[in-house]
Amino acid sequence: GTSHSSVLSTGLADEHSEVRLHAVKGLGWNDVVVPLERLSPLLQDNDSRVRLYTLRTIERLYPGSALKLGLLEPILDDPDPKVQREILRIQTAH
């Protein structure tokens, strides 16, 4: 069968935001290391929950790297205040 981590990794590109959300959460919770290049596009996802959990997963797998992706301004201006608070929390932690 297919490994759990490859199913989660494939889910990152799914057309349904629920699948992307569960994939990015699962990767973070299970500490499955995925290349940052696979995760960072999800910081611009249409679904704010996907953006929020992508930030959390990136911070868990690659501490501090969310601040260096060149996406700081768009994240700080995110329409969802939860996403804004998360990046501010990450900034404060570093």
C-alpha positions as CSV (number, residue, x, y, z in Angstrom):
1,G,0.0,0.0,0.0
2,T,0.8,3.6,-0.1
3,S,2.6,5.1,2.9
4,H,0.7,7.5,5.1
5,S,3.2,10.3,4.4
6,S,2.9,10.1,0.7
7,V,-0.9,10.2,0.9
8,L,-0.7,13.3,3.0
9,S,1.9,14.8,0.7
10,T,-0.3,14.2,-2.4
11,G,-3.2,15.8,-0.5
12,L,-1.4,19.1,-0.5
13,A,-2.3,19.6,-4.2
14,D,-5.9,18.3,-3.9
15,E,-8.6,20.4,-5.5
16,H,-10.7,20.3,-2.3
17,S,-9.6,22.6,0.5
18,E,-10.8,20.1,3.2
19,V,-8.3,17.6,1.8
20,R,-5.5,20.2,1.7
21,L,-6.3,21.2,5.2
22,H,-6.2,17.6,6.6
23,A,-3.0,16.9,4.6
24,V,-1.1,19.9,6.0
25,K,-2.4,19.3,9.5
26,G,-1.4,15.6,9.3
27,L,2.1,16.4,8.0
28,G,2.7,18.8,10.9
29,W,1.1,16.5,13.6
30,N,3.1,13.5,12.5
31,D,6.3,15.5,11.9
32,V,6.5,14.3,8.3
33,V,9.3,16.3,6.7
34,V,8.1,17.7,3.4
35,P,10.2,20.1,1.2
36,L,9.4,23.7,2.1
37,E,8.7,24.3,-1.6
38,R,5.7,21.9,-1.4
39,L,4.3,23.8,1.7
40,S,4.9,27.5,0.9
41,P,2.4,27.8,-2.0
42,L,-0.3,26.8,0.5
43,L,0.4,30.1,2.3
44,Q,-1.6,31.7,-0.5
45,D,-4.4,29.1,-0.5
46,N,-8.0,30.4,-0.9
47,D,-9.0,28.7,2.3
48,S,-7.7,30.7,5.4
49,R,-7.7,27.5,7.5
50,V,-5.2,26.0,5.0
51,R,-3.0,29.1,5.3
52,L,-3.2,29.0,9.1
53,Y,-2.2,25.3,9.4
54,T,0.4,25.7,6.7
55,L,2.1,28.3,8.9
56,R,1.9,26.1,11.9
57,T,3.3,23.1,10.0
58,I,6.1,25.1,8.5
59,E,7.0,26.5,12.0
60,R,6.9,23.0,13.5
61,L,9.0,21.4,10.7
62,Y,11.3,24.3,9.9
63,P,11.3,26.7,12.9
64,G,11.7,30.3,11.9
65,S,11.7,29.6,8.2
66,A,8.2,31.1,7.6
67,L,9.8,34.4,8.3
68,K,12.3,34.0,5.5
69,L,10.1,32.9,2.7
70,G,9.6,36.4,1.3
71,L,5.9,36.1,2.0
72,L,5.9,37.9,5.3
73,E,4.1,41.0,4.0
74,P,1.2,39.1,2.3
75,I,0.8,37.0,5.5
76,L,0.8,40.1,7.7
77,D,-1.9,41.5,5.4
78,D,-3.9,38.3,5.4
79,P,-7.7,38.9,5.4
80,D,-8.1,36.4,8.2
81,P,-7.0,37.8,11.6
82,K,-6.1,34.3,12.8
83,V,-3.5,34.0,10.1
84,Q,-2.1,37.4,11.0
85,R,-1.9,36.5,14.7
86,E,-0.1,33.3,13.9
87,I,2.7,35.0,12.0
88,L,3.0,37.6,14.7
89,R,3.3,34.7,17.3
90,I,6.0,33.1,15.1
91,Q,7.8,36.4,14.8
92,T,7.7,36.9,18.6
93,A,9.1,33.4,19.2
94,H,12.2,34.2,17.1
